[in-house]
C-alpha cells in the first residue's frame, strides 16, 4: 500500500460548459487553494485604502454591469436601479464561510457594504494592494469571493542584535527566575 496521498477531485458547478470538467488537486497542509479552481474572475479589485479603512468595497462599474447584474433576477435588478440596497450572500471560497452584505449603486460604481469590514477586512487581514475576485454562482445564488493575490511581504527592518547571554552562571539563574 502506498503512502502517497490520493488526489482530491473537484467538480466545476459554475457556468455550464459543453463537457463537465474535473479538477485534480492535492490538498496542501495550509488548506485548499480554491482560487485555482476558477479560471476566470469577472469582477476583480485591487484593494485601496478606501476599501480597507471604510466599511465598504467599491467594485468597478463596468465589471459589475457586464458580469453580475445580468445574472440577477429582474426584481433584484429593479431594486438596484431604484437605488435600493440589495441583500446578497457572499461566500468566501478559502474559508467556506458565508456573509450577508448589501450591494448598491453609488454613482459611478457599485458598492458592497453592511458588514464588509468585519466579515472580510478584519477576519481575513486584508491589506492595501491585494487583489480580490468576485464571481456570481447562478446555481447557489451567491457571490463567490477569493483573495486572488497578495503583494510580496516586505522585509522586516533589521533591529539591533540582542545582547549576548551572560557568561556568569549566577546571572543566568537570576534571569531565569524573573
Chimera marker file (.cmm) of the C-alpha trace (Angstrom):
<marker_set name="trace">
<marker id="1" x="0.000" y="0.000" z="0.000" r="1" g="1" b="0" radius="0.5"/>
<marker id="2" x="1.377" y="3.409" z="-0.978" r="1" g="1" b="0" radius="0.5"/>
<marker id="3" x="1.781" y="6.319" z="1.465" r="1" g="1" b="0" radius="0.5"/>
<marker id="4" x="1.207" y="8.819" z="-1.315" r="1" g="1" b="0" radius="0.5"/>
<marker id="5" x="-1.915" y="10.974" z="-0.686" r="1" g="1" b="0" radius="0.5"/>
<marker id="6" x="-4.803" y="10.434" z="-3.035" r="1" g="1" b="0" radius="0.5"/>
<marker id="7" x="-5.684" y="13.437" z="-5.188" r="1" g="1" b="0" radius="0.5"/>
<marker id="8" x="-8.768" y="15.375" z="-4.253" r="1" g="1" b="0" radius="0.5"/>
<marker id="9" x="-11.373" y="15.690" z="-7.005" r="1" g="1" b="0" radius="0.5"/>
<marker id="10" x="-13.279" y="18.932" z="-7.511" r="1" g="1" b="0" radius="0.5"/>
<marker id="11" x="-16.155" y="19.395" z="-9.886" r="1" g="1" b="0" radius="0.5"/>
<marker id="12" x="-16.967" y="22.677" z="-11.560" r="1" g="1" b="0" radius="0.5"/>
<marker id="13" x="-20.515" y="23.738" z="-10.691" r="1" g="1" b="0" radius="0.5"/>
<marker id="14" x="-20.176" y="27.163" z="-12.221" r="1" g="1" b="0" radius="0.5"/>
<marker id="15" x="-21.239" y="28.190" z="-15.702" r="1" g="1" b="0" radius="0.5"/>
<marker id="16" x="-22.266" y="25.034" z="-17.607" r="1" g="1" b="0" radius="0.5"/>
<marker id="17" x="-19.862" y="24.051" z="-20.349" r="1" g="1" b="0" radius="0.5"/>
<marker id="18" x="-20.022" y="21.572" z="-23.197" r="1" g="1" b="0" radius="0.5"/>
<marker id="19" x="-18.412" y="18.817" z="-21.165" r="1" g="1" b="0" radius="0.5"/>
<marker id="20" x="-18.151" y="18.686" z="-17.384" r="1" g="1" b="0" radius="0.5"/>
<marker id="21" x="-14.658" y="19.320" z="-16.123" r="1" g="1" b="0" radius="0.5"/>
<marker id="22" x="-12.988" y="17.590" z="-13.218" r="1" g="1" b="0" radius="0.5"/>
<marker id="23" x="-10.144" y="19.321" z="-11.413" r="1" g="1" b="0" radius="0.5"/>
<marker id="24" x="-7.467" y="17.236" z="-9.718" r="1" g="1" b="0" radius="0.5"/>
<marker id="25" x="-5.615" y="19.000" z="-6.984" r="1" g="1" b="0" radius="0.5"/>
<marker id="26" x="-3.590" y="17.966" z="-3.980" r="1" g="1" b="0" radius="0.5"/>
<marker id="27" x="-4.668" y="19.207" z="-0.592" r="1" g="1" b="0" radius="0.5"/>
<marker id="28" x="-1.787" y="21.059" z="0.964" r="1" g="1" b="0" radius="0.5"/>
<marker id="29" x="-1.178" y="21.372" z="4.657" r="1" g="1" b="0" radius="0.5"/>
<marker id="30" x="-2.252" y="25.015" z="4.726" r="1" g="1" b="0" radius="0.5"/>
<marker id="31" x="-5.680" y="24.240" z="3.264" r="1" g="1" b="0" radius="0.5"/>
<marker id="32" x="-7.237" y="24.217" z="-0.175" r="1" g="1" b="0" radius="0.5"/>
<marker id="33" x="-6.105" y="26.611" z="-2.851" r="1" g="1" b="0" radius="0.5"/>
<marker id="34" x="-9.629" y="27.086" z="-4.135" r="1" g="1" b="0" radius="0.5"/>
<marker id="35" x="-8.809" y="30.193" z="-6.146" r="1" g="1" b="0" radius="0.5"/>
<marker id="36" x="-7.041" y="27.915" z="-8.639" r="1" g="1" b="0" radius="0.5"/>
<marker id="37" x="-10.386" y="26.250" z="-9.377" r="1" g="1" b="0" radius="0.5"/>
<marker id="38" x="-11.751" y="29.367" z="-11.003" r="1" g="1" b="0" radius="0.5"/>
<marker id="39" x="-10.388" y="30.034" z="-14.450" r="1" g="1" b="0" radius="0.5"/>
<marker id="40" x="-11.860" y="33.478" z="-14.597" r="1" g="1" b="0" radius="0.5"/>
<marker id="41" x="-12.946" y="36.035" z="-12.030" r="1" g="1" b="0" radius="0.5"/>
<marker id="42" x="-15.185" y="38.530" z="-13.853" r="1" g="1" b="0" radius="0.5"/>
<marker id="43" x="-15.049" y="41.130" z="-11.054" r="1" g="1" b="0" radius="0.5"/>
<marker id="44" x="-11.525" y="41.872" z="-9.837" r="1" g="1" b="0" radius="0.5"/>
<marker id="45" x="-10.429" y="44.570" z="-7.477" r="1" g="1" b="0" radius="0.5"/>
<marker id="46" x="-7.061" y="45.684" z="-6.120" r="1" g="1" b="0" radius="0.5"/>
<marker id="47" x="-7.850" y="46.912" z="-2.631" r="1" g="1" b="0" radius="0.5"/>
<marker id="48" x="-7.263" y="50.587" z="-1.879" r="1" g="1" b="0" radius="0.5"/>
<marker id="49" x="-7.110" y="52.459" z="1.422" r="1" g="1" b="0" radius="0.5"/>
<marker id="50" x="-10.802" y="53.299" z="0.982" r="1" g="1" b="0" radius="0.5"/>
<marker id="51" x="-11.694" y="49.592" z="0.742" r="1" g="1" b="0" radius="0.5"/>
<marker id="52" x="-9.683" y="48.791" z="3.862" r="1" g="1" b="0" radius="0.5"/>
<marker id="53" x="-10.461" y="51.799" z="6.070" r="1" g="1" b="0" radius="0.5"/>
<marker id="54" x="-14.168" y="52.185" z="5.346" r="1" g="1" b="0" radius="0.5"/>
<marker id="55" x="-16.871" y="49.585" z="5.797" r="1" g="1" b="0" radius="0.5"/>
<marker id="56" x="-17.395" y="49.037" z="2.066" r="1" g="1" b="0" radius="0.5"/>
<marker id="57" x="-15.583" y="47.800" z="-1.024" r="1" g="1" b="0" radius="0.5"/>
<marker id="58" x="-16.017" y="49.756" z="-4.243" r="1" g="1" b="0" radius="0.5"/>
<marker id="59" x="-16.398" y="47.484" z="-7.279" r="1" g="1" b="0" radius="0.5"/>
<marker id="60" x="-15.651" y="48.520" z="-10.875" r="1" g="1" b="0" radius="0.5"/>
<marker id="61" x="-18.902" y="49.594" z="-12.548" r="1" g="1" b="0" radius="0.5"/>
<marker id="62" x="-18.198" y="48.042" z="-15.950" r="1" g="1" b="0" radius="0.5"/>
<marker id="63" x="-17.272" y="44.647" z="-14.495" r="1" g="1" b="0" radius="0.5"/>
<marker id="64" x="-20.394" y="44.515" z="-12.300" r="1" g="1" b="0" radius="0.5"/>
<marker id="65" x="-22.685" y="45.575" z="-15.148" r="1" g="1" b="0" radius="0.5"/>
<marker id="66" x="-21.127" y="43.079" z="-17.577" r="1" g="1" b="0" radius="0.5"/>
<marker id="67" x="-20.959" y="40.011" z="-15.353" r="1" g="1" b="0" radius="0.5"/>
<marker id="68" x="-23.063" y="40.337" z="-12.209" r="1" g="1" b="0" radius="0.5"/>
<marker id="69" x="-26.192" y="42.381" z="-12.944" r="1" g="1" b="0" radius="0.5"/>
<marker id="70" x="-27.332" y="40.309" z="-15.968" r="1" g="1" b="0" radius="0.5"/>
<marker id="71" x="-27.393" y="37.207" z="-13.748" r="1" g="1" b="0" radius="0.5"/>
<marker id="72" x="-29.682" y="38.734" z="-11.133" r="1" g="1" b="0" radius="0.5"/>
<marker id="73" x="-33.408" y="38.208" z="-11.493" r="1" g="1" b="0" radius="0.5"/>
<marker id="74" x="-35.496" y="41.180" z="-12.769" r="1" g="1" b="0" radius="0.5"/>
<marker id="75" x="-36.799" y="42.095" z="-9.308" r="1" g="1" b="0" radius="0.5"/>
<marker id="76" x="-33.240" y="42.291" z="-7.952" r="1" g="1" b="0" radius="0.5"/>
<marker id="77" x="-32.125" y="44.366" z="-10.938" r="1" g="1" b="0" radius="0.5"/>
<marker id="78" x="-35.049" y="46.777" z="-10.394" r="1" g="1" b="0" radius="0.5"/>
<marker id="79" x="-34.163" y="47.213" z="-6.726" r="1" g="1" b="0" radius="0.5"/>
<marker id="80" x="-30.608" y="48.205" z="-7.634" r="1" g="1" b="0" radius="0.5"/>
<marker id="81" x="-31.841" y="50.508" z="-10.449" r="1" g="1" b="0" radius="0.5"/>
<marker id="82" x="-34.117" y="52.281" z="-7.936" r="1" g="1" b="0" radius="0.5"/>
<marker id="83" x="-31.096" y="52.936" z="-5.685" r="1" g="1" b="0" radius="0.5"/>
<marker id="84" x="-32.065" y="50.378" z="-3.056" r="1" g="1" b="0" radius="0.5"/>
<marker id="85" x="-29.591" y="48.142" z="-1.286" r="1" g="1" b="0" radius="0.5"/>
<marker id="86" x="-29.846" y="44.512" z="-2.374" r="1" g="1" b="0" radius="0.5"/>
<marker id="87" x="-29.102" y="41.926" z="0.348" r="1" g="1" b="0" radius="0.5"/>
<marker id="88" x="-26.640" y="39.441" z="-1.086" r="1" g="1" b="0" radius="0.5"/>
<marker id="89" x="-24.839" y="36.396" z="0.294" r="1" g="1" b="0" radius="0.5"/>
<marker id="90" x="-21.072" y="36.432" z="-0.250" r="1" g="1" b="0" radius="0.5"/>
<marker id="91" x="-19.276" y="33.105" z="0.115" r="1" g="1" b="0" radius="0.5"/>
<marker id="92" x="-15.561" y="33.104" z="0.903" r="1" g="1" b="0" radius="0.5"/>
<marker id="93" x="-14.042" y="30.221" z="-1.058" r="1" g="1" b="0" radius="0.5"/>
<marker id="94" x="-10.902" y="29.883" z="1.045" r="1" g="1" b="0" radius="0.5"/>
<marker id="95" x="-12.668" y="29.675" z="4.412" r="1" g="1" b="0" radius="0.5"/>
<marker id="96" x="-16.027" y="28.338" z="3.139" r="1" g="1" b="0" radius="0.5"/>
<marker id="97" x="-17.919" y="30.912" z="5.203" r="1" g="1" b="0" radius="0.5"/>
<marker id="98" x="-20.949" y="32.924" z="4.117" r="1" g="1" b="0" radius="0.5"/>
<marker id="99" x="-21.626" y="36.545" z="4.964" r="1" g="1" b="0" radius="0.5"/>
<marker id="100" x="-24.618" y="38.804" z="4.357" r="1" g="1" b="0" radius="0.5"/>
<marker id="101" x="-23.681" y="42.056" z="2.630" r="1" g="1" b="0" radius="0.5"/>
<marker id="102" x="-25.607" y="44.630" z="0.623" r="1" g="1" b="0" radius="0.5"/>
<marker id="103" x="-24.963" y="45.621" z="-2.988" r="1" g="1" b="0" radius="0.5"/>
<marker id="104" x="-25.977" y="49.043" z="-4.214" r="1" g="1" b="0" radius="0.5"/>
<marker id="105" x="-25.173" y="51.577" z="-6.892" r="1" g="1" b="0" radius="0.5"/>
<marker id="106" x="-23.137" y="54.533" z="-5.705" r="1" g="1" b="0" radius="0.5"/>
<marker id="107" x="-22.897" y="56.995" z="-8.569" r="1" g="1" b="0" radius="0.5"/>
<marker id="108" x="-20.042" y="55.830" z="-10.798" r="1" g="1" b="0" radius="0.5"/>
<marker id="109" x="-19.532" y="52.441" z="-9.132" r="1" g="1" b="0" radius="0.5"/>
<marker id="110" x="-21.164" y="49.633" z="-7.198" r="1" g="1" b="0" radius="0.5"/>
<marker id="111" x="-20.520" y="49.053" z="-3.523" r="1" g="1" b="0" radius="0.5"/>
<marker id="112" x="-20.649" y="46.044" z="-1.219" r="1" g="1" b="0" radius="0.5"/>
<marker id="113" x="-21.335" y="47.258" z="2.288" r="1" g="1" b="0" radius="0.5"/>
<marker id="114" x="-23.031" y="46.398" z="5.567" r="1" g="1" b="0" radius="0.5"/>
<marker id="115" x="-20.508" y="44.008" z="7.047" r="1" g="1" b="0" radius="0.5"/>
<marker id="116" x="-17.581" y="44.216" z="4.612" r="1" g="1" b="0" radius="0.5"/>
<marker id="117" x="-15.069" y="45.346" z="7.207" r="1" g="1" b="0" radius="0.5"/>
<marker id="118" x="-15.696" y="42.765" z="9.976" r="1" g="1" b="0" radius="0.5"/>
<marker id="119" x="-16.543" y="39.916" z="7.599" r="1" g="1" b="0" radius="0.5"/>
<marker id="120" x="-13.600" y="40.324" z="5.263" r="1" g="1" b="0" radius="0.5"/>
<marker id="121" x="-11.059" y="43.060" z="6.079" r="1" g="1" b="0" radius="0.5"/>
<marker id="122" x="-10.514" y="42.180" z="9.750" r="1" g="1" b="0" radius="0.5"/>
<marker id="123" x="-11.298" y="38.452" z="9.594" r="1" g="1" b="0" radius="0.5"/>
<marker id="124" x="-9.049" y="37.824" z="6.573" r="1" g="1" b="0" radius="0.5"/>
<marker id="125" x="-6.487" y="40.543" z="7.474" r="1" g="1" b="0" radius="0.5"/>
<marker id="126" x="-6.839" y="42.137" z="4.043" r="1" g="1" b="0" radius="0.5"/>
<marker id="127" x="-4.363" y="44.853" z="3.138" r="1" g="1" b="0" radius="0.5"/>
<marker id="128" x="-3.949" y="47.606" z="0.567" r="1" g="1" b="0" radius="0.5"/>
<marker id="129" x="-2.648" y="46.264" z="-2.754" r="1" g="1" b="0" radius="0.5"/>
<marker id="130" x="-4.148" y="42.778" z="-2.504" r="1" g="1" b="0" radius="0.5"/>
<marker id="131" x="-6.284" y="41.600" z="-5.399" r="1" g="1" b="0" radius="0.5"/>
<marker id="132" x="-9.677" y="40.069" z="-4.657" r="1" g="1" b="0" radius="0.5"/>
<marker id="133" x="-12.117" y="38.469" z="-7.058" r="1" g="1" b="0" radius="0.5"/>
<marker id="134" x="-15.888" y="38.055" z="-7.172" r="1" g="1" b="0" radius="0.5"/>
<marker id="135" x="-17.919" y="35.624" z="-9.272" r="1" g="1" b="0" radius="0.5"/>
<marker id="136" x="-21.681" y="35.031" z="-9.289" r="1" g="1" b="0" radius="0.5"/>
<marker id="137" x="-22.741" y="31.426" z="-8.687" r="1" g="1" b="0" radius="0.5"/>
<marker id="138" x="-26.047" y="31.141" z="-10.523" r="1" g="1" b="0" radius="0.5"/>
<marker id="139" x="-26.914" y="27.739" z="-9.074" r="1" g="1" b="0" radius="0.5"/>
<marker id="140" x="-26.472" y="28.724" z="-5.407" r="1" g="1" b="0" radius="0.5"/>
<marker id="141" x="-27.346" y="32.400" z="-5.979" r="1" g="1" b="0" radius="0.5"/>
<marker id="142" x="-24.345" y="33.607" z="-4.010" r="1" g="1" b="0" radius="0.5"/>
<marker id="143" x="-21.460" y="35.889" z="-4.842" r="1" g="1" b="0" radius="0.5"/>
<marker id="144" x="-18.206" y="33.973" z="-4.505" r="1" g="1" b="0" radius="0.5"/>
<marker id="145" x="-15.162" y="35.755" z="-3.051" r="1" g="1" b="0" radius="0.5"/>
<marker id="146" x="-11.469" y="34.914" z="-3.160" r="1" g="1" b="0" radius="0.5"/>
<marker id="147" x="-8.205" y="36.652" z="-2.384" r="1" g="1" b="0" radius="0.5"/>
<marker id="148" x="-6.515" y="36.370" z="-5.772" r="1" g="1" b="0" radius="0.5"/>
<marker id="149" x="-3.042" y="37.642" z="-4.879" r="1" g="1" b="0" radius="0.5"/>
<marker id="150" x="-1.192" y="39.181" z="-2.013" r="1" g="1" b="0" radius="0.5"/>
<marker id="151" x="1.755" y="41.546" z="-2.524" r="1" g="1" b="0" radius="0.5"/>
<marker id="152" x="5.149" y="40.127" z="-1.576" r="1" g="1" b="0" radius="0.5"/>
<marker id="153" x="5.989" y="40.529" z="2.087" r="1" g="1" b="0" radius="0.5"/>
<marker id="154" x="8.191" y="43.472" z="2.848" r="1" g="1" b="0" radius="0.5"/>
<marker id="155" x="11.489" y="42.663" z="4.583" r="1" g="1" b="0" radius="0.5"/>
<marker id="156" x="11.426" y="43.465" z="8.257" r="1" g="1" b="0" radius="0.5"/>
<marker id="157" x="13.555" y="46.323" z="9.478" r="1" g="1" b="0" radius="0.5"/>
<marker id="158" x="16.783" y="44.997" z="10.946" r="1" g="1" b="0" radius="0.5"/>
<marker id="159" x="16.779" y="45.523" z="14.669" r="1" g="1" b="0" radius="0.5"/>
<marker id="160" x="19.886" y="45.769" z="16.798" r="1" g="1" b="0" radius="0.5"/>
<marker id="161" x="21.179" y="42.355" z="17.709" r="1" g="1" b="0" radius="0.5"/>
<marker id="162" x="20.272" y="41.211" z="21.215" r="1" g="1" b="0" radius="0.5"/>
<marker id="163" x="22.977" y="41.383" z="23.845" r="1" g="1" b="0" radius="0.5"/>
<marker id="164" x="24.999" y="38.209" z="24.311" r="1" g="1" b="0" radius="0.5"/>
<marker id="165" x="23.877" y="35.948" z="27.151" r="1" g="1" b="0" radius="0.5"/>
<marker id="166" x="25.694" y="36.422" z="30.420" r="1" g="1" b="0" radius="0.5"/>
<marker id="167" x="28.593" y="34.104" z="30.985" r="1" g="1" b="0" radius="0.5"/>
<marker id="168" x="28.246" y="34.051" z="34.745" r="1" g="1" b="0" radius="0.5"/>
<marker id="169" x="26.026" y="31.141" z="35.926" r="1" g="1" b="0" radius="0.5"/>
<marker id="170" x="24.599" y="33.259" z="38.779" r="1" g="1" b="0" radius="0.5"/>
<marker id="171" x="23.370" y="35.822" z="36.251" r="1" g="1" b="0" radius="0.5"/>
<marker id="172" x="21.754" y="33.034" z="34.173" r="1" g="1" b="0" radius="0.5"/>
<marker id="173" x="19.874" y="31.738" z="37.219" r="1" g="1" b="0" radius="0.5"/>
<marker id="174" x="18.687" y="35.218" z="38.178" r="1" g="1" b="0" radius="0.5"/>
<marker id="175" x="17.462" y="35.853" z="34.610" r="1" g="1" b="0" radius="0.5"/>
<marker id="176" x="15.581" y="32.554" z="34.569" r="1" g="1" b="0" radius="0.5"/>
<marker id="177" x="13.810" y="33.375" z="37.854" r="1" g="1" b="0" radius="0.5"/>
<marker id="178" x="12.423" y="36.711" z="36.620" r="1" g="1" b="0" radius="0.5"/>
<link id1="1" id2="2" r="1" g="1" b="0" radius="0.2"/>
<link id1="2" id2="3" r="1" g="1" b="0" radius="0.2"/>
<link id1="3" id2="4" r="1" g="1" b="0" radius="0.2"/>
<link id1="4" id2="5" r="1" g="1" b="0" radius="0.2"/>
<link id1="5" id2="6" r="1" g="1" b="0" radius="0.2"/>
<link id1="6" id2="7" r="1" g="1" b="0" radius="0.2"/>
<link id1="7" id2="8" r="1" g="1" b="0" radius="0.2"/>
<link id1="8" id2="9" r="1" g="1" b="0" radius="0.2"/>
<link id1="9" id2="10" r="1" g="1" b="0" radius="0.2"/>
<link id1="10" id2="11" r="1" g="1" b="0" radius="0.2"/>
<link id1="11" id2="12" r="1" g="1" b="0" radius="0.2"/>
<link id1="12" id2="13" r="1" g="1" b="0" radius="0.2"/>
<link id1="13" id2="14" r="1" g="1" b="0" radius="0.2"/>
<link id1="14" id2="15" r="1" g="1" b="0" radius="0.2"/>
<link id1="15" id2="16" r="1" g="1" b="0" radius="0.2"/>
<link id1="16" id2="17" r="1" g="1" b="0" radius="0.2"/>
<link id1="17" id2="18" r="1" g="1" b="0" radius="0.2"/>
<link id1="18" id2="19" r="1" g="1" b="0" radius="0.2"/>
<link id1="19" id2="20" r="1" g="1" b="0" radius="0.2"/>
<link id1="20" id2="21" r="1" g="1" b="0" radius="0.2"/>
<link id1="21" id2="22" r="1" g="1" b="0" radius="0.2"/>
<link id1="22" id2="23" r="1" g="1" b="0" radius="0.2"/>
<link id1="23" id2="24" r="1" g="1" b="0" radius="0.2"/>
<link id1="24" id2="25" r="1" g="1" b="0" radius="0.2"/>
<link id1="25" id2="26" r="1" g="1" b="0" radius="0.2"/>
<link id1="26" id2="27" r="1" g="1" b="0" radius="0.2"/>
<link id1="27" id2="28" r="1" g="1" b="0" radius="0.2"/>
<link id1="28" id2="29" r="1" g="1" b="0" radius="0.2"/>
<link id1="29" id2="30" r="1" g="1" b="0" radius="0.2"/>
<link id1="30" id2="31" r="1" g="1" b="0" radius="0.2"/>
<link id1="31" id2="32" r="1" g="1" b="0" radius="0.2"/>
<link id1="32" id2="33" r="1" g="1" b="0" radius="0.2"/>
<link id1="33" id2="34" r="1" g="1" b="0" radius="0.2"/>
<link id1="34" id2="35" r="1" g="1" b="0" radius="0.2"/>
<link id1="35" id2="36" r="1" g="1" b="0" radius="0.2"/>
<link id1="36" id2="37" r="1" g="1" b="0" radius="0.2"/>
<link id1="37" id2="38" r="1" g="1" b="0" radius="0.2"/>
<link id1="38" id2="39" r="1" g="1" b="0" radius="0.2"/>
<link id1="39" id2="40" r="1" g="1" b="0" radius="0.2"/>
<link id1="40" id2="41" r="1" g="1" b="0" radius="0.2"/>
<link id1="41" id2="42" r="1" g="1" b="0" radius="0.2"/>
<link id1="42" id2="43" r="1" g="1" b="0" radius="0.2"/>
<link id1="43" id2="44" r="1" g="1" b="0" radius="0.2"/>
<link id1="44" id2="45" r="1" g="1" b="0" radius="0.2"/>
<link id1="45" id2="46" r="1" g="1" b="0" radius="0.2"/>
<link id1="46" id2="47" r="1" g="1" b="0" radius="0.2"/>
<link id1="47" id2="48" r="1" g="1" b="0" radius="0.2"/>
<link id1="48" id2="49" r="1" g="1" b="0" radius="0.2"/>
<link id1="49" id2="50" r="1" g="1" b="0" radius="0.2"/>
<link id1="50" id2="51" r="1" g="1" b="0" radius="0.2"/>
<link id1="51" id2="52" r="1" g="1" b="0" radius="0.2"/>
<link id1="52" id2="53" r="1" g="1" b="0" radius="0.2"/>
<link id1="53" id2="54" r="1" g="1" b="0" radius="0.2"/>
<link id1="54" id2="55" r="1" g="1" b="0" radius="0.2"/>
<link id1="55" id2="56" r="1" g="1" b="0" radius="0.2"/>
<link id1="56" id2="57" r="1" g="1" b="0" radius="0.2"/>
<link id1="57" id2="58" r="1" g="1" b="0" radius="0.2"/>
<link id1="58" id2="59" r="1" g="1" b="0" radius="0.2"/>
<link id1="59" id2="60" r="1" g="1" b="0" radius="0.2"/>
<link id1="60" id2="61" r="1" g="1" b="0" radius="0.2"/>
<link id1="61" id2="62" r="1" g="1" b="0" radius="0.2"/>
<link id1="62" id2="63" r="1" g="1" b="0" radius="0.2"/>
<link id1="63" id2="64" r="1" g="1" b="0" radius="0.2"/>
<link id1="64" id2="65" r="1" g="1" b="0" radius="0.2"/>
<link id1="65" id2="66" r="1" g="1" b="0" radius="0.2"/>
<link id1="66" id2="67" r="1" g="1" b="0" radius="0.2"/>
<link id1="67" id2="68" r="1" g="1" b="0" radius="0.2"/>
<link id1="68" id2="69" r="1" g="1" b="0" radius="0.2"/>
<link id1="69" id2="70" r="1" g="1" b="0" radius="0.2"/>
<link id1="70" id2="71" r="1" g="1" b="0" radius="0.2"/>
<link id1="71" id2="72" r="1" g="1" b="0" radius="0.2"/>
<link id1="72" id2="73" r="1" g="1" b="0" radius="0.2"/>
<link id1="73" id2="74" r="1" g="1" b="0" radius="0.2"/>
<link id1="74" id2="75" r="1" g="1" b="0" radius="0.2"/>
<link id1="75" id2="76" r="1" g="1" b="0" radius="0.2"/>
<link id1="76" id2="77" r="1" g="1" b="0" radius="0.2"/>
<link id1="77" id2="78" r="1" g="1" b="0" radius="0.2"/>
<link id1="78" id2="79" r="1" g="1" b="0" radius="0.2"/>
<link id1="79" id2="80" r="1" g="1" b="0" radius="0.2"/>
<link id1="80" id2="81" r="1" g="1" b="0" radius="0.2"/>
<link id1="81" id2="82" r="1" g="1" b="0" radius="0.2"/>
<link id1="82" id2="83" r="1" g="1" b="0" radius="0.2"/>
<link id1="83" id2="84" r="1" g="1" b="0" radius="0.2"/>
<link id1="84" id2="85" r="1" g="1" b="0" radius="0.2"/>
<link id1="85" id2="86" r="1" g="1" b="0" radius="0.2"/>
<link id1="86" id2="87" r="1" g="1" b="0" radius="0.2"/>
<link id1="87" id2="88" r="1" g="1" b="0" radius="0.2"/>
<link id1="88" id2="89" r="1" g="1" b="0" radius="0.2"/>
<link id1="89" id2="90" r="1" g="1" b="0" radius="0.2"/>
<link id1="90" id2="91" r="1" g="1" b="0" radius="0.2"/>
<link id1="91" id2="92" r="1" g="1" b="0" radius="0.2"/>
<link id1="92" id2="93" r="1" g="1" b="0" radius="0.2"/>
<link id1="93" id2="94" r="1" g="1" b="0" radius="0.2"/>
<link id1="94" id2="95" r="1" g="1" b="0" radius="0.2"/>
<link id1="95" id2="96" r="1" g="1" b="0" radius="0.2"/>
<link id1="96" id2="97" r="1" g="1" b="0" radius="0.2"/>
<link id1="97" id2="98" r="1" g="1" b="0" radius="0.2"/>
<link id1="98" id2="99" r="1" g="1" b="0" radius="0.2"/>
<link id1="99" id2="100" r="1" g="1" b="0" radius="0.2"/>
<link id1="100" id2="101" r="1" g="1" b="0" radius="0.2"/>
<link id1="101" id2="102" r="1" g="1" b="0" radius="0.2"/>
<link id1="102" id2="103" r="1" g="1" b="0" radius="0.2"/>
<link id1="103" id2="104" r="1" g="1" b="0" radius="0.2"/>
<link id1="104" id2="105" r="1" g="1" b="0" radius="0.2"/>
<link id1="105" id2="106" r="1" g="1" b="0" radius="0.2"/>
<link id1="106" id2="107" r="1" g="1" b="0" radius="0.2"/>
<link id1="107" id2="108" r="1" g="1" b="0" radius="0.2"/>
<link id1="108" id2="109" r="1" g="1" b="0" radius="0.2"/>
<link id1="109" id2="110" r="1" g="1" b="0" radius="0.2"/>
<link id1="110" id2="111" r="1" g="1" b="0" radius="0.2"/>
<link id1="111" id2="112" r="1" g="1" b="0" radius="0.2"/>
<link id1="112" id2="113" r="1" g="1" b="0" radius="0.2"/>
<link id1="113" id2="114" r="1" g="1" b="0" radius="0.2"/>
<link id1="114" id2="115" r="1" g="1" b="0" radius="0.2"/>
<link id1="115" id2="116" r="1" g="1" b="0" radius="0.2"/>
<link id1="116" id2="117" r="1" g="1" b="0" radius="0.2"/>
<link id1="117" id2="118" r="1" g="1" b="0" radius="0.2"/>
<link id1="118" id2="119" r="1" g="1" b="0" radius="0.2"/>
<link id1="119" id2="120" r="1" g="1" b="0" radius="0.2"/>
<link id1="120" id2="121" r="1" g="1" b="0" radius="0.2"/>
<link id1="121" id2="122" r="1" g="1" b="0" radius="0.2"/>
<link id1="122" id2="123" r="1" g="1" b="0" radius="0.2"/>
<link id1="123" id2="124" r="1" g="1" b="0" radius="0.2"/>
<link id1="124" id2="125" r="1" g="1" b="0" radius="0.2"/>
<link id1="125" id2="126" r="1" g="1" b="0" radius="0.2"/>
<link id1="126" id2="127" r="1" g="1" b="0" radius="0.2"/>
<link id1="127" id2="128" r="1" g="1" b="0" radius="0.2"/>
<link id1="128" id2="129" r="1" g="1" b="0" radius="0.2"/>
<link id1="129" id2="130" r="1" g="1" b="0" radius="0.2"/>
<link id1="130" id2="131" r="1" g="1" b="0" radius="0.2"/>
<link id1="131" id2="132" r="1" g="1" b="0" radius="0.2"/>
<link id1="132" id2="133" r="1" g="1" b="0" radius="0.2"/>
<link id1="133" id2="134" r="1" g="1" b="0" radius="0.2"/>
<link id1="134" id2="135" r="1" g="1" b="0" radius="0.2"/>
<link id1="135" id2="136" r="1" g="1" b="0" radius="0.2"/>
<link id1="136" id2="137" r="1" g="1" b="0" radius="0.2"/>
<link id1="137" id2="138" r="1" g="1" b="0" radius="0.2"/>
<link id1="138" id2="139" r="1" g="1" b="0" radius="0.2"/>
<link id1="139" id2="140" r="1" g="1" b="0" radius="0.2"/>
<link id1="140" id2="141" r="1" g="1" b="0" radius="0.2"/>
<link id1="141" id2="142" r="1" g="1" b="0" radius="0.2"/>
<link id1="142" id2="143" r="1" g="1" b="0" radius="0.2"/>
<link id1="143" id2="144" r="1" g="1" b="0" radius="0.2"/>
<link id1="144" id2="145" r="1" g="1" b="0" radius="0.2"/>
<link id1="145" id2="146" r="1" g="1" b="0" radius="0.2"/>
<link id1="146" id2="147" r="1" g="1" b="0" radius="0.2"/>
<link id1="147" id2="148" r="1" g="1" b="0" radius="0.2"/>
<link id1="148" id2="149" r="1" g="1" b="0" radius="0.2"/>
<link id1="149" id2="150" r="1" g="1" b="0" radius="0.2"/>
<link id1="150" id2="151" r="1" g="1" b="0" radius="0.2"/>
<link id1="151" id2="152" r="1" g="1" b="0" radius="0.2"/>
<link id1="152" id2="153" r="1" g="1" b="0" radius="0.2"/>
<link id1="153" id2="154" r="1" g="1" b="0" radius="0.2"/>
<link id1="154" id2="155" r="1" g="1" b="0" radius="0.2"/>
<link id1="155" id2="156" r="1" g="1" b="0" radius="0.2"/>
<link id1="156" id2="157" r="1" g="1" b="0" radius="0.2"/>
<link id1="157" id2="158" r="1" g="1" b="0" radius="0.2"/>
<link id1="158" id2="159" r="1" g="1" b="0" radius="0.2"/>
<link id1="159" id2="160" r="1" g="1" b="0" radius="0.2"/>
<link id1="160" id2="161" r="1" g="1" b="0" radius="0.2"/>
<link id1="161" id2="162" r="1" g="1" b="0" radius="0.2"/>
<link id1="162" id2="163" r="1" g="1" b="0" radius="0.2"/>
<link id1="163" id2="164" r="1" g="1" b="0" radius="0.2"/>
<link id1="164" id2="165" r="1" g="1" b="0" radius="0.2"/>
<link id1="165" id2="166" r="1" g="1" b="0" radius="0.2"/>
<link id1="166" id2="167" r="1" g="1" b="0" radius="0.2"/>
<link id1="167" id2="168" r="1" g="1" b="0" radius="0.2"/>
<link id1="168" id2="169" r="1" g="1" b="0" radius="0.2"/>
<link id1="169" id2="170" r="1" g="1" b="0" radius="0.2"/>
<link id1="170" id2="171" r="1" g="1" b="0" radius="0.2"/>
<link id1="171" id2="172" r="1" g="1" b="0" radius="0.2"/>
<link id1="172" id2="173" r="1" g="1" b="0" radius="0.2"/>
<link id1="173" id2="174" r="1" g="1" b="0" radius="0.2"/>
<link id1="174" id2="175" r="1" g="1" b="0" radius="0.2"/>
<link id1="175" id2="176" r="1" g="1" b="0" radius="0.2"/>
<link id1="176" id2="177" r="1" g="1" b="0" radius="0.2"/>
<link id1="177" id2="178" r="1" g="1" b="0" radius="0.2"/>
</marker_set>
